[in-house]
C-alpha cells in the first residue's frame, strides 16, 4: 500500500543525469571534493592540474551563462507565474546556475595553484581541442536522443 508501481526510477535518474547542468555541477562537486582532500597535491594529480581545473570552470561557466541569459529569460517571458517553482526550487536553481559557477571561478582565480602555462599558440595546438571533447560528446548524444524521440 502506498507504493508507486508506475514510477521508473532508472528512467528518471538517467533523465536527470542527462542535463548539462547536472553533469557540470556533479563534475564541480567531485573536483572541489578532490581539491579539498588533496590540496597539497594540487597540480600533481591530473584532476587538479591547471588545464583540467580550467576546463571544469569553463563548463560550469557555460552552464551559468546559458541558464541566466538564455533559458531563464525565455522561461519567464513564456510563463507569468514564475515558472511554477516554489521558493526552495528557486533557491536550488540559483545555487546550481549562479553560486556554484561564481565559486568555481573565484576558486580558480584566487585559490588554485597556478602552474606555468604554455604560450597561447601552443595552447591552441595542444590543449584547446581537449576542452571541446566533453561538450561535443554531450551535444552529439543530446541530439541523437532528440532524433530518436522524434522518430
Buried (B, 14 or more C-beta within 10 A) or exposed (E): EEEEEEEEEEEEEEEEEEBBBBBBBEBBEEBBEBBEEEEEEBBEEEBBBBBBBBBBBBBBBBBBEBBBEEEBEEBEEEEEEEEEBEEEEEEEBEEBBBEBBEBBBEBBEEEBBEEEEBEEEEEEEEBEEEBEEBBEEBEEEEEEEEEEEEE
